[in-house]
């Protein structure tokens, strides 16, 4: 019977396996380091590219902010020019308003009504006068409310009876009245004024307007 000792062979095989295991670990470590280095380089490249994009965006945003400032300045200048143009148009329109106002009062004042004072304050015109009867004052109010292209919203402030001495030394019972009326700008009145839309303003006074 032949006896074979296998212990040295098994020990040698264990040593070979151990060396192969350590060699595998070393190779894996090296491969891991290589992959980690490559990934680090890729990340650095991505970070650099993103920083370049951010710098480009900041530069473009700065340019846009400058353009926005220029646009705001231009808008302010345009608004200023529009305000000046409107002021000129208002002045041109207001220049003719007293004439239209007097013509309209003459047209709408009924017989038996005498206007003694006319005062304009912005869009409101104050009128005082003397009427033969209350009905004449009512007619004046109706005319300015419904028949006028320049006057609207008449408001009777006061009316009272008064005994006045005429030129022939004769006393007559008349009615003193005070009315407020608003100016308006209708399409017809705008055409009469040359088609310039504006708001009447300023102050005007005139001598008595007499209708008899």
Order of alpha helices (4+ residues) and beta strands (2+ residues): alpha-beta-beta-alpha-beta-beta-alpha-beta
